[in-house]
Each structure stands twice: as C-alpha cells, then as structure tokens.
Amino acid sequence: MKKAGFTLLEVLISLAIISGLLVTLIYTVNYHLSLVDRQETVAVATLLAKKKMTDLESKKESGKGAFEEPYSRYTYETFVKDSPYAGISEIMVVVRAGGEEVRLNEFVFK
C-alpha cells in the first residue's frame, strides 16, 4: 500500500521556489518605495523653489538658507545677476534635499 503525501525533496523544491519569489517581491517593493520617496522630495523641492522664486521677484538679492519646519531638511541658494539683455535680471533658485537638487531660472525686469 502506497502512502499519500509529499516527499522531503518536493517540500524543499517548493520552499526554494517560494523563497525566490518572496525575495524578488521584497526587492521590487523596496525599489518602488525608494522611487516614491525620491519623487516626493523632488515635488516638495520644486514647490519650495517656486515659492522662493516669487519672493525673489519683489526682493532681488542673492543668499543661502534653510526652510522652516516642517521643511528644515531642504536648503536653498539664490542668485541674482544681470542678463545679457538690457533692463532684465536673471534670478535662479537652487533647492537641495539629500542627494536631490532642483534648479529654477527666470528672467525678470529690473
């Protein structure tokens, strides 16, 4: 009479297949979470750079600094210089956070 069930070899093979799939799944989830984090950082940095750009349009001066809470991990650097065109200035804002950097340039009348 033959007993029904799985042999040890069949169980080990199925565990190897499942563990390979789980490692791939965990790696994929971790990769996509890092992409989401990067995109959030870039989106917030872009919005902060736009706000700093509007501040520079009224008060044109270069400088450095950090944003207030809850954005204290974001730093900025502003540049104001003359453009090659008469009566126009170029303003640039650089916002950094971690390894990410967002740059915005704009030409404004003096």
NUSEVO-670897 format. One record per residue (C-alpha): residue number from 1; residue in one letter; x, y, z. Coordinates in pm, whole numbers, plus 50000, padded with zeros to 5 digits. Example, Ala and Ser with C-alpha at 12.3 -4.5 7.8 and 13.67 -1.06 7.14 Angstrom:
BEGIN
PT  rofi  drendren   east  north     up
PT     1         a  51230  49550  50780
PT     2         s  51367  49894  50714
This chain:
BEGIN
PT  rofi  drendren   east  north     up
PT     1         m  50000  50000  50000
PT     2         k  50135  50340  49898
PT     3         k  50115  50637  50141
PT     4         a  49984  50972  50015
PT     5         g  50186  51286  50087
PT     6         f  50487  51487  49982
PT     7         t  50844  51371  49989
PT     8         l  51113  51579  50155
PT     9         l  51258  51666  49814
PT    10         e  50924  51803  49690
PT    11         v  50887  52019  50001
PT    12         l  51241  52157  49967
PT    13         i  51189  52241  49599
PT    14         s  50862  52422  49671
PT    15         l  51027  52618  49957
PT    16         a  51310  52720  49726
PT    17         i  51066  52844  49463
PT    18         i  50857  53037  49719
PT    19         s  51165  53194  49880
PT    20         g  51294  53305  49540
PT    21         l  50960  53468  49464
PT    22         l  50948  53639  49806
PT    23         v  51299  53782  49765
PT    24         t  51203  53923  49426
PT    25         l  50880  54067  49565
PT    26         i  51054  54232  49862
PT    27         y  51322  54381  49636
PT    28         t  51057  54518  49397
PT    29         v  50851  54674  49677
PT    30         n  51164  54832  49830
PT    31         y  51270  54972  49491
PT    32         h  50929  55128  49428
PT    33         l  50915  55278  49778
PT    34         s  51250  55448  49713
PT    35         l  51109  55588  49387
PT    36         v  50807  55727  49572
PT    37         d  51034  55888  49833
PT    38         r  51251  56047  49563
PT    39         q  50950  56182  49375
PT    40         e  50807  56328  49695
PT    41         t  51139  56502  49767
PT    42         v  51160  56645  49414
PT    43         a  50795  56761  49420
PT    44         v  50833  56938  49755
PT    45         a  51166  57091  49647
PT    46         t  51004  57222  49329
PT    47         l  50717  57382  49520
PT    48         l  50959  57540  49769
PT    49         a  51175  57669  49481
PT    50         k  50868  57827  49315
PT    51         k  50776  57999  49642
PT    52         k  51131  58129  49686
PT    53         m  51126  58245  49322
PT    54         t  50813  58456  49382
PT    55         d  50979  58605  49692
PT    56         l  51285  58696  49481
PT    57         e  51078  58877  49219
PT    58         s  50997  59150  49471
PT    59         k  51323  59148  49671
PT    60         k  51609  59065  49435
PT    61         e  51908  58956  49643
PT    62         s  52134  58651  49648
PT    63         g  52159  58436  49957
PT    64         k  52157  58096  50125
PT    65         g  51947  57939  50393
PT    66         a  51719  57660  50508
PT    67         f  51345  57644  50509
PT    68         e  51145  57641  50832
PT    69         e  50974  57336  50981
PT    70         p  50843  57100  50851
PT    71         y  51084  57152  50559
PT    72         s  51404  57200  50758
PT    73         r  51587  56931  50562
PT    74         y  51556  57147  50248
PT    75         t  51816  57418  50187
PT    76         y  51815  57689  49925
PT    77         e  52058  57913  49743
PT    78         t  51950  58213  49538
PT    79         f  52140  58401  49270
PT    80         v  52056  58734  49106
PT    81         k  52267  58851  48814
PT    82         d  52240  59076  48514
PT    83         s  52135  58911  48193
PT    84         p  52278  58990  47852
PT    85         y  51956  59182  47780
PT    86         a  51924  59546  47887
PT    87         g  51689  59606  48181
PT    88         i  51645  59237  48261
PT    89         s  51786  59035  48551
PT    90         e  51821  58660  48577
PT    91         i  51719  58501  48906
PT    92         m  51799  58143  48993
PT    93         v  51689  57930  49288
PT    94         v  51854  57602  49383
PT    95         v  51682  57383  49643
PT    96         r  51862  57078  49782
PT    97         a  51748  56788  49999
PT    98         g  51954  56476  50047
PT    99         g  52106  56393  49711
PT   100         e  51836  56571  49512
PT   101         e  51860  56919  49363
PT   102         v  51602  57137  49188
PT   103         r  51704  57445  48986
PT   104         l  51470  57715  48859
PT   105         n  51572  58010  48641
PT   106         e  51366  58312  48545
PT   107         f  51422  58643  48370
PT   108         v  51255  58950  48527
PT   109         f  51252  59321  48455
PT   110         k  51470  59531  48683
